[in-house]
Amino acid sequence: MINQLSTETSKKIIYPDSDGQPMADNTKQFRWIVVIKENLELLFADNPDVFVAGDLLWYPVEGDNKIRTAPDAMVVFGRPKGDRGSYKQWEEDNIAPQVVFEILSPGNRLQEMARKFSFYNRYNVQEYYIYDPDDNELIGWVRLGEAQRPSGRSQNFLDVIEQMNGWISPQLQIRFQLTANSLEIYHPDGERFFTFVELAQLREKERQEKEQALARIEEETQRANEALTELERERQRSQALEAKLREMGINPE
């Protein structure tokens, strides 16, 4: 009877798909969230077992809908792609997101980031990155394996990454590069993370270059055809002249 009541009570718990908070406080924060999330989607587009999401509520504990957070972007290895209203970890083979990203904004500052760090540290996130686009600062933490931990540390904590400039994510294999004015992130193949506008511009440039190349090929083909036509005319004139000479009893050779 106790188990039955417990099950019935658990079934009554509602896990909202929204926390009532906006995805972003301003256009800059929104742009960075979209750029990171969509480029991560592109990075793992061919892998059906990597789930990428942005601003999705994550519930790590069944039975408690108060324990939750919504990373600006997160990556989960070992879970299939697909739409979700929220990420209920117990329905996902109990696999926690391995990598999370947060973008700072005026309404999303240090106190909130400290709370999220405690959450991510407790619920087994492997890599945690915070980028402040206003100050162009990037901070990261990585969960070290037992062999990598400092002497005397027995627990598996998220440890701060001392040098973020040039850092390569162990899970994602992407590289972070801080320039004088902004953050640049690079795919494993060395291609930079692009915005939608930049991708559209690149596609348009490639389309124009392809059209120009095809036009050059058509021009060269036309010139070659004209040259062959002229050669054929010369051959025909030569044959006509030879025939005329033979009629006159002259050997053209």
C-alpha positions, 0 to 999 in steps of 0.5 A, spaced: 500 500 500 505 504 501 508 503 494 502 504 491 501 511 494 508 513 493 507 511 485 500 515 485 504 521 489 509 521 484 505 521 478 501 527 480 508 531 480 508 536 474 515 538 471 513 544 467 517 545 461 518 553 462 520 556 468 517 563 466 524 566 465 526 569 458 531 565 454 535 572 453 536 579 456 538 582 450 540 581 443 547 580 444 546 574 449 541 571 445 546 571 439 551 568 442 546 562 445 544 561 438 551 561 435 553 556 440 547 552 440 546 551 432 554 550 431 554 544 436 548 542 432 552 542 426 558 539 429 554 533 431 549 533 425 551 526 423 551 523 430 544 520 432 546 519 439 548 526 441 543 531 443 544 538 443 539 543 446 538 551 448 534 554 454 531 547 456 529 545 463 533 540 466 530 536 472 536 531 474 532 528 480 525 524 479 520 526 484 522 533 485 520 539 480 524 544 484 531 541 483 532 544 476 536 549 471 536 551 464 543 551 461 543 556 455 546 551 451 547 543 453 550 537 450 548 530 452 552 524 449 549 517 449 542 520 448 538 520 441 536 527 438 529 529 438 524 534 441 523 534 448 519 539 453 524 538 458 530 534 460 528 529 465 534 525 467 531 519 469 527 518 462 534 519 459 538 513 462 540 517 467 545 521 463 546 528 465 548 533 460 556 533 459 557 540 457 554 546 459 554 553 456 552 560 460 552 567 457 552 572 462 547 578 461 546 584 466 540 580 469 544 573 469 550 575 473 555 572 478 550 570 484 546 566 479 552 563 476 555 561 483 548 557 484 549 554 477 556 552 478 553 548 485 548 545 481 552 543 475 558 540 480 553 536 484 549 533 478 555 531 474 556 536 468 563 534 466 565 541 462 562 548 464 563 554 460 561 562 462 562 567 457 561 574 458 560 578 451 560 585 454 567 584 458 569 579 453 571 574 458 571 566 458 571 562 464 571 554 464 571 548 469 572 541 467 571 535 471 578 531 472 579 524 473 582 521 479 589 521 476 589 528 474 586 531 481 591 535 485 594 531 490 590 530 496 583 531 493 579 525 493 572 528 490 571 529 483 570 536 483 569 541 477 576 544 477 577 551 474 581 551 467 587 556 468 588 558 461 582 558 457 585 562 451 587 556 446 583 551 450 580 545 447 574 542 450 576 534 451 568 532 450 567 537 444 574 537 441 572 545 439 577 550 441 576 557 444 580 563 442 579 570 445 581 576 440 582 583 442 574 584 442 571 577 442 571 570 443 572 565 437 570 558 437 573 553 432 570 546 430 575 540 430 576 541 423 579 548 424 573 552 421 570 558 425 563 558 429 559 562 424 552 566 425 546 564 421 548 571 417 555 569 416 553 562 413 548 565 408 553 570 406 558 564 405 553 560 401 551 566 397 559 567 395 560 560 394 554 560 389 556 566 385 563 563 385 560 556 382 556 560 377 562 564 375 566 558 374 561 555 370 560 561 366 568 561 364 567 553 363 562 555 358 566 560 355 572 556 354 567 550 351 564 555 346 571 558 344 574 550 343 567 549 339 569 555 335 576 553 334 574 546 332 569 548 327 574 553 324 579 547 323 573 543 320 572 548 315 579 549 313 579 541 312 573 542 308 577 547 304 583 543 303 579 537 301 575 541 295 582 544 293 585 537 292 579 535 288 580 541 284 587 540 283 586 532 281 581 534 276 586 539 273 591 533 272 595 536 278 597 531 284 596 535 290 601 531 294 
